[in-house]
Amino acid sequence: MERLSMANTRFAVDLFRTLNEDKPTGNIFISPISISSALAMIFLGSRGTTAAQLSKTLHFDAVEDIHSRFQSLNADINKHGAPYILKLANRLYGEKTYTFLPEFLASTQKMYGAELASVDFEHASEDARKVINEWVKGQTEGKIPELLATGVVDNMTKLVLVNAIYFKGNWQKKFSETATTDVPFRLNKKDTKTVKMMYQSGKFPYGYIEDVKCRMLELPYQGRELSMVILLPDDIEDESTGLKKVTAPTLMLHVSL
């Protein structure tokens, strides 16, 4: 599982850097594991050049039994009885007149829990879009009401692979609402923005990444199985945060500690 974790972390860092290039001073909110899981299903059904390109992009080269490891990871993510809610769900929506390989459907169902739902893209693509959006809305407790915008699918669509993730947890040590104050937050070297900043005093896992010159703070959620990790650069050298210098091995080393 460690090799899959490293592969997913490498991909997450690559993805962050790519998105950061387009908007170095903006907010980026993504779920890399959702994207890795979805692309892994595509990798499962790919061959030749496409498979080679996906393997390289996702850093799967050094990972053995990729899909069975994702199966274990998905089971761990979706486990019952945890003091938090974390759901990762996959589903396939296929054109009802199109024939898909039974082996592919069986494998995606077994490894990723992705069932195939037959829809009429050819004659009722808008209805199919609404069906997909309704499923995502249900999986995310209404947080994502419209994943697919009008026109994203049409009568030429044959297969849509959908991944939805939902998380809800409470802090291990709760913040007091009365301690929240307005403070300036640095967006880059030039700009600041007034934000609502929570505050509390306590002992938390803390570290320093010398290579990137930034501090790291871990805020555990109830149960201490999951945490929010915050990286704070010592200074901002240009119009970005400087966090693009972070590497996957560095993250793995410090987070595991």
C-alpha positions as a Markdown table, in Angstrom:
| # | Residue | x | y | z |
|---|---|---|---|---|
| 1 | Met | 0.0 | 0.0 | 0.0 |
| 2 | Glu | 3.0 | 2.3 | 0.6 |
| 3 | Arg | 3.9 | 2.4 | -3.1 |
| 4 | Leu | 0.3 | 3.2 | -4.1 |
| 5 | Ser | 0.3 | 6.0 | -1.5 |
| 6 | Met | 3.6 | 7.4 | -3.0 |
| 7 | Ala | 2.1 | 7.2 | -6.5 |
| 8 | Asn | -1.0 | 9.0 | -5.5 |
| 9 | Thr | 1.0 | 11.7 | -3.6 |
| 10 | Arg | 3.3 | 12.2 | -6.7 |
| 11 | Phe | 0.2 | 12.6 | -8.9 |
| 12 | Ala | -1.4 | 15.0 | -6.4 |
| 13 | Val | 1.7 | 17.2 | -6.4 |
| 14 | Asp | 1.9 | 17.1 | -10.2 |
| 15 | Leu | -1.7 | 18.1 | -10.4 |
| 16 | Phe | -1.3 | 20.9 | -7.9 |
| 17 | Arg | 1.6 | 22.4 | -9.8 |
| 18 | Thr | -0.3 | 22.2 | -13.1 |
| 19 | Leu | -3.3 | 24.0 | -11.7 |
| 20 | Asn | -1.1 | 26.5 | -9.9 |
| 21 | Glu | 0.5 | 27.5 | -13.1 |
| 22 | Asp | -2.8 | 28.9 | -14.5 |
| 23 | Lys | -3.7 | 30.6 | -11.2 |
| 24 | Pro | -0.7 | 31.0 | -8.9 |
| 25 | Thr | -2.5 | 33.4 | -6.5 |
| 26 | Gly | -5.9 | 31.8 | -6.5 |
| 27 | Asn | -7.6 | 29.1 | -4.3 |
| 28 | Ile | -7.3 | 25.5 | -5.5 |
| 29 | Phe | -9.7 | 23.0 | -4.0 |
| 30 | Ile | -9.3 | 19.5 | -5.4 |
| 31 | Ser | -9.6 | 15.8 | -4.3 |
| 32 | Pro | -6.6 | 14.1 | -5.9 |
| 33 | Ile | -7.6 | 10.7 | -4.7 |
| 34 | Ser | -10.9 | 11.0 | -6.5 |
| 35 | Ile | -9.2 | 11.8 | -9.7 |
| 36 | Ser | -6.6 | 9.0 | -9.2 |
| 37 | Ser | -9.4 | 6.5 | -8.6 |
| 38 | Ala | -11.3 | 7.6 | -11.6 |
| 39 | Leu | -8.3 | 7.5 | -13.9 |
| 40 | Ala | -7.3 | 4.1 | -12.5 |
| 41 | Met | -10.6 | 2.8 | -13.8 |
| 42 | Ile | -9.9 | 4.2 | -17.2 |
| 43 | Phe | -6.4 | 2.6 | -16.9 |
| 44 | Leu | -8.1 | -0.7 | -16.2 |
| 45 | Gly | -9.8 | -0.6 | -19.5 |
| 46 | Ser | -7.0 | 0.9 | -21.6 |
| 47 | Arg | -4.3 | -0.8 | -23.7 |
| 48 | Gly | -1.2 | 0.2 | -25.7 |
| 49 | Thr | -0.1 | 3.8 | -25.8 |
| 50 | Thr | -3.1 | 5.1 | -23.8 |
| 51 | Ala | -2.2 | 2.6 | -20.9 |
| 52 | Ala | 1.4 | 3.6 | -21.0 |
| 53 | Gln | 0.6 | 7.3 | -20.9 |
| 54 | Leu | -1.8 | 6.9 | -18.0 |
| 55 | Ser | 0.7 | 4.7 | -16.1 |
| 56 | Lys | 3.3 | 7.4 | -16.5 |
| 57 | Thr | 1.0 | 10.3 | -15.5 |
| 58 | Leu | -0.3 | 8.4 | -12.4 |
| 59 | His | 3.1 | 7.1 | -11.4 |
| 60 | Phe | 1.8 | 3.5 | -11.5 |
| 61 | Asp | 5.1 | 2.1 | -12.9 |
| 62 | Ala | 6.4 | 0.9 | -9.6 |
| 63 | Val | 3.1 | -0.3 | -8.2 |
| 64 | Glu | 2.1 | -4.0 | -8.4 |
| 65 | Asp | -1.5 | -5.2 | -8.3 |
| 66 | Ile | -2.7 | -1.6 | -8.8 |
| 67 | His | -6.4 | -2.4 | -8.9 |
| 68 | Ser | -6.5 | -4.8 | -6.0 |
| 69 | Arg | -4.6 | -2.1 | -3.9 |
| 70 | Phe | -7.2 | 0.5 | -4.9 |
| 71 | Gln | -9.8 | -2.0 | -3.8 |
| 72 | Ser | -8.3 | -2.2 | -0.4 |
| 73 | Leu | -7.9 | 1.6 | -0.3 |
| 74 | Asn | -11.5 | 2.2 | -1.2 |
| 75 | Ala | -12.6 | -0.3 | 1.5 |
| 76 | Asp | -10.6 | 1.5 | 4.1 |
| 77 | Ile | -11.9 | 4.9 | 3.0 |
| 78 | Asn | -15.6 | 3.7 | 3.1 |
| 79 | Lys | -15.3 | 1.8 | 6.4 |
| 80 | His | -18.3 | 1.9 | 8.8 |
| 81 | Gly | -18.2 | 2.8 | 12.4 |
| 82 | Ala | -15.7 | 5.7 | 12.1 |
| 83 | Pro | -16.1 | 8.9 | 14.1 |
| 84 | Tyr | -16.4 | 10.8 | 10.8 |
| 85 | Ile | -18.2 | 10.4 | 7.5 |
| 86 | Leu | -16.0 | 9.7 | 4.5 |
| 87 | Lys | -17.5 | 8.3 | 1.3 |
| 88 | Leu | -15.8 | 7.7 | -2.0 |
| 89 | Ala | -18.2 | 6.5 | -4.7 |
| 90 | Asn | -17.8 | 5.5 | -8.3 |
| 91 | Arg | -20.4 | 4.8 | -11.0 |
| 92 | Leu | -20.5 | 4.3 | -14.8 |
| 93 | Tyr | -23.2 | 5.7 | -17.0 |
| 94 | Gly | -23.3 | 3.9 | -20.4 |
| 95 | Glu | -25.3 | 4.4 | -23.6 |
| 96 | Lys | -28.0 | 1.7 | -23.5 |
| 97 | Thr | -27.4 | 0.7 | -27.1 |
| 98 | Tyr | -23.7 | 0.3 | -26.7 |
| 99 | Thr | -22.0 | -3.0 | -25.7 |
| 100 | Phe | -19.3 | -2.9 | -23.0 |
| 101 | Leu | -16.8 | -5.7 | -22.4 |
| 102 | Pro | -18.2 | -7.9 | -19.5 |
| 103 | Glu | -14.7 | -8.3 | -18.1 |
| 104 | Phe | -14.3 | -4.5 | -17.8 |
| 105 | Leu | -17.6 | -4.1 | -16.1 |
| 106 | Ala | -16.9 | -7.0 | -13.7 |
| 107 | Ser | -13.5 | -5.6 | -12.8 |
| 108 | Thr | -14.7 | -2.1 | -12.2 |
| 109 | Gln | -17.6 | -3.4 | -10.0 |
| 110 | Lys | -15.2 | -5.6 | -8.0 |
| 111 | Met | -12.3 | -3.3 | -7.6 |
| 112 | Tyr | -13.9 | 0.1 | -7.5 |
| 113 | Gly | -17.6 | -0.6 | -6.6 |
| 114 | Ala | -18.6 | 1.1 | -9.8 |
| 115 | Glu | -21.9 | -0.3 | -11.2 |
| 116 | Leu | -23.0 | 0.4 | -14.8 |
| 117 | Ala | -26.3 | 2.4 | -15.2 |
| 118 | Ser | -27.7 | 2.3 | -18.7 |
| 119 | Val | -29.0 | 5.7 | -19.9 |
| 120 | Asp | -30.2 | 7.0 | -23.2 |
| 121 | Phe | -27.5 | 9.5 | -24.3 |
| 122 | Glu | -28.5 | 9.1 | -28.0 |
| 123 | His | -32.0 | 10.3 | -27.7 |
| 124 | Ala | -32.3 | 11.9 | -24.2 |
| 125 | Ser | -28.8 | 13.2 | -23.3 |
| 126 | Glu | -30.3 | 16.1 | -21.2 |
| 127 | Asp | -32.3 | 13.6 | -19.1 |
| 128 | Ala | -29.2 | 11.4 | -18.7 |
| 129 | Arg | -27.2 | 14.5 | -17.5 |
| 130 | Lys | -29.9 | 15.2 | -14.9 |
| 131 | Val | -29.8 | 11.6 | -13.7 |
| 132 | Ile | -26.0 | 11.8 | -13.2 |
| 133 | Asn | -26.2 | 15.1 | -11.4 |
| 134 | Glu | -28.9 | 13.7 | -9.1 |
| 135 | Trp | -26.7 | 10.7 | -8.1 |
| 136 | Val | -23.8 | 13.0 | -7.4 |
| 137 | Lys | -26.0 | 15.3 | -5.4 |
| 138 | Gly | -27.1 | 12.4 | -3.3 |
| 139 | Gln | -23.6 | 11.0 | -2.7 |
| 140 | Thr | -22.3 | 14.5 | -1.6 |
| 141 | Glu | -25.3 | 15.3 | 0.7 |
| 142 | Gly | -26.4 | 18.0 | -1.6 |
| 143 | Lys | -23.0 | 19.8 | -1.6 |
| 144 | Ile | -22.5 | 19.3 | -5.4 |
| 145 | Pro | -26.0 | 19.8 | -7.0 |
| 146 | Glu | -24.8 | 20.1 | -10.6 |
| 147 | Leu | -21.6 | 18.3 | -11.5 |
| 148 | Leu | -22.3 | 18.3 | -15.3 |
| 149 | Ala | -23.3 | 21.6 | -16.9 |
| 150 | Thr | -25.7 | 21.7 | -19.8 |
| 151 | Gly | -24.1 | 20.5 | -23.0 |
| 152 | Val | -21.3 | 18.5 | -21.4 |
| 153 | Val | -22.9 | 15.2 | -22.7 |
| 154 | Asp | -24.7 | 14.8 | -26.0 |
| 155 | Asn | -26.0 | 12.2 | -28.4 |
| 156 | Met | -22.5 | 11.0 | -29.2 |
| 157 | Thr | -21.6 | 10.2 | -25.6 |
| 158 | Lys | -21.1 | 6.5 | -24.9 |
| 159 | Leu | -19.7 | 6.3 | -21.4 |
| 160 | Val | -19.5 | 8.7 | -18.4 |
| 161 | Leu | -17.3 | 7.7 | -15.4 |
| 162 | Val | -18.3 | 9.5 | -12.3 |
| 163 | Asn | -16.5 | 9.8 | -8.9 |
| 164 | Ala | -17.9 | 11.6 | -5.9 |
| 165 | Ile | -16.3 | 12.1 | -2.5 |
| 166 | Tyr | -17.9 | 13.4 | 0.7 |
| 167 | Phe | -16.3 | 14.2 | 4.1 |
| 168 | Lys | -17.7 | 15.5 | 7.3 |
| 169 | Gly | -15.8 | 15.4 | 10.6 |
| 170 | Asn | -15.3 | 17.3 | 13.9 |
| 171 | Trp | -12.1 | 18.6 | 15.2 |
| 172 | Gln | -10.4 | 16.5 | 18.0 |
| 173 | Lys | -10.1 | 19.8 | 19.8 |
| 174 | Lys | -12.9 | 22.1 | 18.9 |
| 175 | Phe | -12.4 | 25.8 | 18.1 |
| 176 | Ser | -14.5 | 28.4 | 20.1 |
| 177 | Glu | -16.7 | 30.5 | 17.9 |
| 178 | Thr | -16.2 | 33.5 | 20.2 |
| 179 | Ala | -12.5 | 33.4 | 19.5 |
| 180 | Thr | -12.9 | 33.9 | 15.7 |
| 181 | Thr | -11.7 | 37.4 | 14.6 |
| 182 | Asp | -11.1 | 39.4 | 11.4 |
| 183 | Val | -7.4 | 39.4 | 10.5 |
| 184 | Pro | -5.4 | 40.2 | 7.3 |
| 185 | Phe | -4.4 | 37.1 | 5.3 |
| 186 | Arg | -1.6 | 37.3 | 2.7 |
| 187 | Leu | -2.6 | 36.1 | -0.7 |
| 188 | Asn | 0.8 | 36.8 | -2.2 |
| 189 | Lys | 3.7 | 39.2 | -1.8 |
| 190 | Lys | 1.6 | 42.2 | -2.7 |
| 191 | Asp | -2.0 | 41.5 | -1.7 |
| 192 | Thr | -3.8 | 40.7 | 1.5 |
| 193 | Lys | -7.5 | 40.0 | 2.3 |
| 194 | Thr | -9.4 | 40.3 | 5.5 |
| 195 | Val | -10.7 | 36.8 | 6.6 |
| 196 | Lys | -12.4 | 35.2 | 9.5 |
| 197 | Met | -9.6 | 33.4 | 11.4 |
| 198 | Met | -10.3 | 30.8 | 14.0 |
| 199 | Tyr | -8.0 | 30.7 | 17.1 |
| 200 | Gln | -7.1 | 28.3 | 19.9 |
| 201 | Ser | -4.1 | 27.5 | 22.0 |
| 202 | Gly | -2.9 | 23.9 | 22.5 |
| 203 | Lys | -0.3 | 21.3 | 21.6 |
| 204 | Phe | -0.4 | 19.9 | 18.1 |
| 205 | Pro | 2.0 | 17.9 | 15.8 |
| 206 | Tyr | 4.3 | 20.5 | 14.3 |
| 207 | Gly | 7.3 | 20.4 | 11.9 |
| 208 | Tyr | 9.5 | 22.4 | 9.6 |
| 209 | Ile | 10.4 | 21.6 | 6.0 |
| 210 | Glu | 13.8 | 23.0 | 5.5 |
| 211 | Asp | 13.8 | 22.5 | 1.7 |
| 212 | Val | 10.7 | 24.6 | 1.2 |
| 213 | Lys | 11.3 | 27.0 | 4.2 |
| 214 | Cys | 7.8 | 26.4 | 5.5 |
| 215 | Arg | 6.1 | 25.3 | 8.8 |
| 216 | Met | 3.8 | 22.4 | 9.0 |
| 217 | Leu | 0.9 | 22.0 | 11.4 |
| 218 | Glu | -1.4 | 19.0 | 11.8 |
| 219 | Leu | -5.0 | 19.5 | 13.1 |
| 220 | Pro | -6.5 | 16.0 | 13.8 |
| 221 | Tyr | -10.1 | 15.3 | 13.4 |
| 222 | Gln | -12.1 | 13.3 | 16.0 |
| 223 | Gly | -10.6 | 9.8 | 16.3 |
| 224 | Arg | -7.2 | 11.0 | 15.1 |
| 225 | Glu | -7.4 | 8.8 | 11.9 |
| 226 | Leu | -7.7 | 11.9 | 9.6 |
| 227 | Ser | -6.1 | 15.3 | 9.9 |
| 228 | Met | -5.9 | 18.6 | 8.1 |
| 229 | Val | -2.2 | 19.5 | 7.4 |
| 230 | Ile | -1.4 | 23.2 | 7.0 |
| 231 | Leu | 1.7 | 24.4 | 5.3 |
| 232 | Leu | 2.8 | 28.0 | 6.0 |
| 233 | Pro | 5.8 | 29.5 | 4.1 |
| 234 | Asp | 8.2 | 31.6 | 6.1 |
| 235 | Asp | 7.9 | 34.3 | 3.4 |
| 236 | Ile | 6.6 | 34.9 | -0.1 |
| 237 | Glu | 9.3 | 35.5 | -2.7 |
| 238 | Asp | 7.1 | 36.4 | -5.7 |
| 239 | Glu | 3.4 | 36.6 | -6.5 |
| 240 | Ser | 2.9 | 32.9 | -5.5 |
| 241 | Thr | 3.0 | 31.1 | -2.2 |
| 242 | Gly | 6.2 | 29.2 | -3.0 |
| 243 | Leu | 4.5 | 25.9 | -2.1 |
| 244 | Lys | 5.1 | 24.7 | -5.7 |
| 245 | Lys | 8.5 | 23.7 | -4.5 |
| 246 | Val | 7.0 | 21.0 | -2.3 |
| 247 | Thr | 7.8 | 17.4 | -3.6 |
| 248 | Ala | 6.0 | 14.2 | -3.0 |
| 249 | Pro | 8.9 | 12.5 | -1.1 |
| 250 | Thr | 9.1 | 15.5 | 1.2 |
| 251 | Leu | 5.4 | 15.4 | 1.9 |
| 252 | Met | 5.4 | 11.6 | 2.5 |
| 253 | Leu | 8.3 | 12.0 | 5.0 |
| 254 | His | 6.9 | 14.8 | 7.1 |
| 255 | Val | 3.3 | 13.7 | 7.1 |
| 256 | Ser | 4.2 | 10.1 | 8.1 |
| 257 | Leu | 6.2 | 11.5 | 11.0 |
